[in-house]
């Protein structure tokens, strides 16, 4: 159960989009979702850079999931016990 909470709260902060876009003014402090949004525009699309950045953005949540996988699966199955 703790692992699920850690994973969900990490993903909530990792994928935050609007607060960093509003509060941060320097481009070197922007979060990864905000930077990735800049590569897909109305008139130009840089899909190669966007997909490479998306792959980089997936790595930390995947590592956290695999590190907490045992706790995550046990938390899911503990509520399924009939008795």
Protein Blocks (a to p, Z undefined) as FASTA:
>chain_A
ZZmmmmmmmmmmmmpmklmmmmpmbfklpcfklmmmmmpcfkbccfklmmmmmmmmmmmm
mmmmmmmmmmmmmmmmmmmpgZZ
